[in-house]
């Protein structure tokens, strides 16, 4: 069970996020308008969901040095990345404020597993649009190649999840990651580019 704490200045935002994250794998253990005064509760939290980059201002003096927490920040730009990298966190990620429910679910689950998460629009602004596989900062992982191969076979997210024995949320996370690495914006483009570079056979 992932223990999630919501930090959002507006009460309506906290209520909305709590409702969105009503998942079997997630327990919302609390909410607050800021990080101030949260220190005593940190041992009982796995993931901090922060609704605004300005709320990170108190993080340096409040977060423990052990770095056992994961943090997911809602933002529409990549500027907070430097601040997040400097914090003592186990993992962190960015999600767009208008993320679809499934995308937000996938991001929370991913950072809880120790992964770094970027939504595709922000990934492109940070890494640039790669023109070929050789220019990628990282190659596709074995799991991403499996997902791409099944994508090439025409399987839906649900069938890919069943084939790999993972959740649909995790499939969507892998798709977002491989889309970024391939420099594409759709399933068709991913299949085409993957085939062109010998990653899959059609």
TIROPA-528612 format. One record per residue (C-alpha): x, y, z; residue number from 1. Coordinates in pm, 1 decimal. Last residue first. Example, Ala and Ser with C-alpha at 12.3 -4.5 7.8 and 13.67 -1.06 7.14 Angstrom:
<pts>
+----------+----------+----------+------+
|        u |        v |        w | resi |
+----------+----------+----------+------+
|   1367.0 |   -106.0 |    714.0 |    2 |
|   1230.0 |   -450.0 |    780.0 |    1 |
+----------+----------+----------+------+
</pts>
This chain:
<pts>
+----------+----------+----------+------+
|        u |        v |        w | resi |
+----------+----------+----------+------+
|    647.6 |   -616.2 |  -3849.1 |  202 |
|    974.5 |   -678.4 |  -3668.1 |  201 |
|   1069.7 |   -468.2 |  -3367.0 |  200 |
|   1372.3 |   -270.2 |  -3249.2 |  199 |
|   1531.2 |   -275.1 |  -3593.9 |  198 |
|   1567.2 |     99.1 |  -3631.6 |  197 |
|   1295.4 |    142.1 |  -3892.8 |  196 |
|   1069.3 |   -102.2 |  -3706.1 |  195 |
|   1084.0 |    105.1 |  -3387.0 |  194 |
|   1027.6 |    423.3 |  -3585.5 |  193 |
|    713.8 |    285.2 |  -3748.1 |  192 |
|    580.5 |    125.9 |  -3428.7 |  191 |
|    637.9 |    442.8 |  -3226.2 |  190 |
|    481.4 |    657.7 |  -3498.4 |  189 |
|    169.9 |    438.6 |  -3497.0 |  188 |
|    144.8 |    449.0 |  -3117.3 |  187 |
|    156.6 |    828.2 |  -3116.8 |  186 |
|    372.8 |   1124.6 |  -3015.9 |  185 |
|    721.9 |   1022.0 |  -3120.7 |  184 |
|   1075.2 |   1110.6 |  -3014.3 |  183 |
|   1181.1 |    748.4 |  -2963.5 |  182 |
|   1295.2 |    811.8 |  -2606.5 |  181 |
|    986.4 |   1017.9 |  -2526.4 |  180 |
|    747.5 |    762.7 |  -2677.3 |  179 |
|    938.2 |    492.4 |  -2484.1 |  178 |
|    873.7 |    669.2 |  -2153.6 |  177 |
|    508.0 |    746.8 |  -2221.6 |  176 |
|    448.4 |    387.2 |  -2331.4 |  175 |
|    620.9 |    252.4 |  -2019.8 |  174 |
|    398.9 |    470.8 |  -1798.6 |  173 |
|     87.8 |    364.3 |  -1987.8 |  172 |
|    180.3 |     -1.9 |  -1938.3 |  171 |
|    231.4 |     63.6 |  -1566.1 |  170 |
|   -118.5 |    209.8 |  -1539.2 |  169 |
|   -255.3 |    -91.3 |  -1729.4 |  168 |
|   -114.3 |   -311.3 |  -1453.1 |  167 |
|    152.1 |   -577.7 |  -1508.1 |  166 |
|    133.1 |   -945.0 |  -1603.7 |  165 |
|    325.4 |   -893.4 |  -1929.9 |  164 |
|     53.0 |  -1047.0 |  -2150.2 |  163 |
|   -231.8 |   -910.2 |  -1937.5 |  162 |
|    -88.1 |   -557.9 |  -1936.9 |  161 |
|    -32.1 |   -575.5 |  -2312.7 |  160 |
|   -392.8 |   -692.5 |  -2354.1 |  159 |
|   -526.4 |   -397.2 |  -2155.1 |  158 |
|   -300.9 |   -149.4 |  -2333.3 |  157 |
|   -430.9 |   -276.7 |  -2667.5 |  156 |
|   -236.0 |   -524.9 |  -2878.5 |  155 |
|   -162.3 |   -449.6 |  -3243.5 |  154 |
|    139.7 |   -676.0 |  -3279.9 |  153 |
|    360.1 |   -368.1 |  -3301.7 |  152 |
|    234.6 |   -263.6 |  -2959.0 |  151 |
|    339.8 |   -605.8 |  -2833.5 |  150 |
|    692.7 |   -536.4 |  -2959.1 |  149 |
|    688.8 |   -185.9 |  -2811.2 |  148 |
|    583.5 |   -321.2 |  -2470.2 |  147 |
|    860.4 |   -581.8 |  -2481.4 |  146 |
|   1108.7 |   -313.9 |  -2587.8 |  145 |
|    997.4 |    -97.1 |  -2295.4 |  144 |
|   1049.7 |   -393.0 |  -2060.4 |  143 |
|   1402.6 |   -452.3 |  -2192.2 |  142 |
|   1481.6 |    -84.9 |  -2141.5 |  141 |
|   1494.0 |    143.9 |  -2442.6 |  140 |
|   1828.6 |    313.6 |  -2488.6 |  139 |
|   1917.5 |    619.6 |  -2279.5 |  138 |
|   2034.2 |    966.3 |  -2384.4 |  137 |
|   1887.0 |    900.2 |  -2725.9 |  136 |
|   2084.0 |   1016.2 |  -3027.8 |  135 |
|   2140.2 |    665.1 |  -3164.0 |  134 |
|   1765.4 |    604.2 |  -3176.3 |  133 |
|   1717.9 |    882.9 |  -3426.9 |  132 |
|   1585.1 |   1236.2 |  -3456.3 |  131 |
|   1554.0 |   1302.9 |  -3086.3 |  130 |
|   1325.6 |   1595.3 |  -2993.6 |  129 |
|   1492.2 |   1792.8 |  -2717.3 |  128 |
|   1581.5 |   1651.7 |  -2378.6 |  127 |
|   1430.2 |   1904.8 |  -2141.7 |  126 |
|   1151.0 |   2051.1 |  -2356.8 |  125 |
|   1071.9 |   1705.4 |  -2494.2 |  124 |
|   1045.5 |   1560.2 |  -2146.3 |  123 |
|    806.8 |   1840.2 |  -2047.7 |  122 |
|    564.0 |   1755.6 |  -2328.2 |  121 |
|    600.3 |   1379.0 |  -2259.2 |  120 |
|    516.2 |   1382.9 |  -1890.0 |  119 |
|    828.8 |   1322.9 |  -1683.6 |  118 |
|    872.6 |   1059.7 |  -1410.9 |  117 |
|   1183.6 |    941.7 |  -1225.1 |  116 |
|   1130.6 |    590.6 |  -1088.3 |  115 |
|   1159.9 |    465.7 |   -730.0 |  114 |
|    853.9 |    240.3 |   -724.6 |  113 |
|    649.8 |    509.9 |   -547.7 |  112 |
|    752.1 |    744.6 |   -829.5 |  111 |
|    589.9 |    504.9 |  -1078.8 |  110 |
|    269.1 |    443.6 |   -883.1 |  109 |
|    207.0 |    816.6 |   -846.3 |  108 |
|    278.8 |    879.8 |  -1216.0 |  107 |
|     50.0 |    596.3 |  -1329.2 |  106 |
|   -240.4 |    727.1 |  -1120.0 |  105 |
|   -188.7 |   1078.4 |  -1254.5 |  104 |
|   -191.6 |    947.1 |  -1611.0 |  103 |
|   -507.5 |    742.5 |  -1545.9 |  102 |
|   -691.4 |   1046.8 |  -1408.3 |  101 |
|   -595.4 |   1262.3 |  -1704.2 |  100 |
|   -330.1 |   1521.1 |  -1632.8 |   99 |
|   -449.2 |   1882.4 |  -1616.1 |   98 |
|   -188.6 |   1988.8 |  -1359.9 |   97 |
|     82.3 |   1816.1 |  -1568.0 |   96 |
|    286.5 |   1561.3 |  -1378.9 |   95 |
|    649.2 |   1584.7 |  -1270.1 |   94 |
|    847.7 |   1320.1 |  -1089.0 |   93 |
|   1063.1 |   1233.8 |   -793.8 |   92 |
|   1262.5 |    949.7 |   -644.4 |   91 |
|   1436.6 |    860.7 |   -319.5 |   90 |
|   1447.8 |   1228.9 |   -230.0 |   89 |
|   1707.9 |   1445.1 |    -55.8 |   88 |
|   1634.7 |   1760.8 |   -260.2 |   87 |
|   1882.4 |   1903.1 |   -511.3 |   86 |
|   1732.6 |   1716.7 |   -806.9 |   85 |
|   1391.0 |   1859.6 |   -720.7 |   84 |
|   1521.8 |   2216.4 |   -727.0 |   83 |
|   1687.8 |   2163.2 |  -1065.8 |   82 |
|   1368.9 |   2008.1 |  -1206.9 |   81 |
|   1147.4 |   2298.7 |  -1092.7 |   80 |
|   1186.5 |   2476.2 |  -1432.0 |   79 |
|   1032.9 |   2193.1 |  -1635.7 |   78 |
|    695.1 |   2354.1 |  -1699.5 |   77 |
|    325.1 |   2274.6 |  -1651.5 |   76 |
|    355.3 |   2165.1 |  -1289.9 |   75 |
|    210.6 |   1910.4 |  -1047.3 |   74 |
|    498.2 |   1774.3 |   -840.5 |   73 |
|    537.2 |   1409.4 |   -739.7 |   72 |
|    771.9 |   1342.0 |   -449.6 |   71 |
|    920.7 |   1014.7 |   -326.9 |   70 |
|   1049.3 |    991.1 |     28.3 |   69 |
|   1331.4 |    778.2 |    167.8 |   68 |
|   1603.0 |   1041.8 |    118.1 |   67 |
|   1787.4 |    990.5 |    446.5 |   66 |
|   1842.8 |   1366.4 |    483.6 |   65 |
|   1489.8 |   1424.7 |    611.0 |   64 |
|   1269.8 |   1680.0 |    430.2 |   63 |
|   1185.0 |   1994.4 |    626.5 |   62 |
|   1476.9 |   2231.7 |    570.2 |   61 |
|   1507.0 |   2172.8 |    195.7 |   60 |
|   1131.6 |   2137.2 |    140.5 |   59 |
|   1026.7 |   2482.5 |    260.3 |   58 |
|   1032.3 |   2643.5 |    -85.9 |   57 |
|    871.1 |   2340.3 |   -251.0 |   56 |
|    522.5 |   2493.6 |   -212.7 |   55 |
|    606.3 |   2740.0 |   -490.1 |   54 |
|    618.5 |   2444.2 |   -731.4 |   53 |
|    243.8 |   2386.7 |   -686.2 |   52 |
|     26.7 |   2079.4 |   -622.1 |   51 |
|    271.8 |   1869.2 |   -422.5 |   50 |
|    199.4 |   1495.7 |   -396.6 |   49 |
|    429.1 |   1352.0 |   -131.2 |   48 |
|    482.5 |    977.2 |   -161.9 |   47 |
|    578.4 |    714.0 |     96.4 |   46 |
|    450.7 |    880.0 |    415.4 |   45 |
|    443.3 |    748.5 |    774.9 |   44 |
|    798.7 |    857.8 |    856.2 |   43 |
|    714.3 |   1207.2 |    729.4 |   42 |
|    453.8 |   1282.0 |    996.5 |   41 |
|    676.3 |   1466.2 |   1246.8 |   40 |
|    823.9 |   1687.8 |    973.2 |   39 |
|    489.1 |   1812.5 |    838.0 |   38 |
|    478.6 |   2138.6 |   1030.6 |   37 |
|    543.0 |   2350.2 |    722.0 |   36 |
|    502.5 |   2146.3 |    403.4 |   35 |
|    202.8 |   2353.4 |    295.0 |   34 |
|   -179.5 |   2355.9 |    267.4 |   33 |
|   -208.2 |   2009.3 |    424.3 |   32 |
|   -335.0 |   1661.3 |    341.9 |   31 |
|   -333.3 |   1321.1 |    503.9 |   30 |
|   -291.8 |    945.7 |    479.0 |   29 |
|   -423.7 |    907.3 |    124.6 |   28 |
|   -397.2 |    529.8 |     85.6 |   27 |
|   -300.3 |    409.4 |   -260.0 |   26 |
|   -294.5 |     60.5 |   -414.8 |   25 |
|   -674.7 |     14.3 |   -416.5 |   24 |
|   -711.6 |    362.5 |   -567.7 |   23 |
|   -900.1 |    676.9 |   -462.8 |   22 |
|   -643.6 |    910.5 |   -612.9 |   21 |
|   -885.4 |   1130.5 |   -805.4 |   20 |
|  -1101.9 |   1191.2 |   -496.2 |   19 |
|   -802.5 |   1295.9 |   -285.6 |   18 |
|   -684.3 |   1519.8 |   -567.9 |   17 |
|  -1021.2 |   1695.5 |   -583.6 |   16 |
|  -1043.9 |   1747.7 |   -208.1 |   15 |
|   -691.3 |   1888.2 |   -194.4 |   14 |
|   -762.1 |   2119.5 |   -487.8 |   13 |
|  -1081.9 |   2245.2 |   -323.4 |   12 |
|   -889.1 |   2319.1 |     -2.8 |   11 |
|   -644.5 |   2543.1 |   -194.3 |   10 |
|   -278.3 |   2547.6 |    -88.3 |    9 |
|   -205.8 |   2190.3 |   -193.3 |    8 |
|     17.5 |   1929.1 |    -28.0 |    7 |
|   -127.9 |   1577.5 |    -48.8 |    6 |
|     19.0 |   1286.1 |    149.0 |    5 |
|     28.2 |    938.0 |     -4.2 |    4 |
|     90.6 |    604.4 |    167.7 |    3 |
|    137.2 |    341.2 |   -102.9 |    2 |
|      0.0 |      0.0 |      0.0 |    1 |
+----------+----------+----------+------+
</pts>
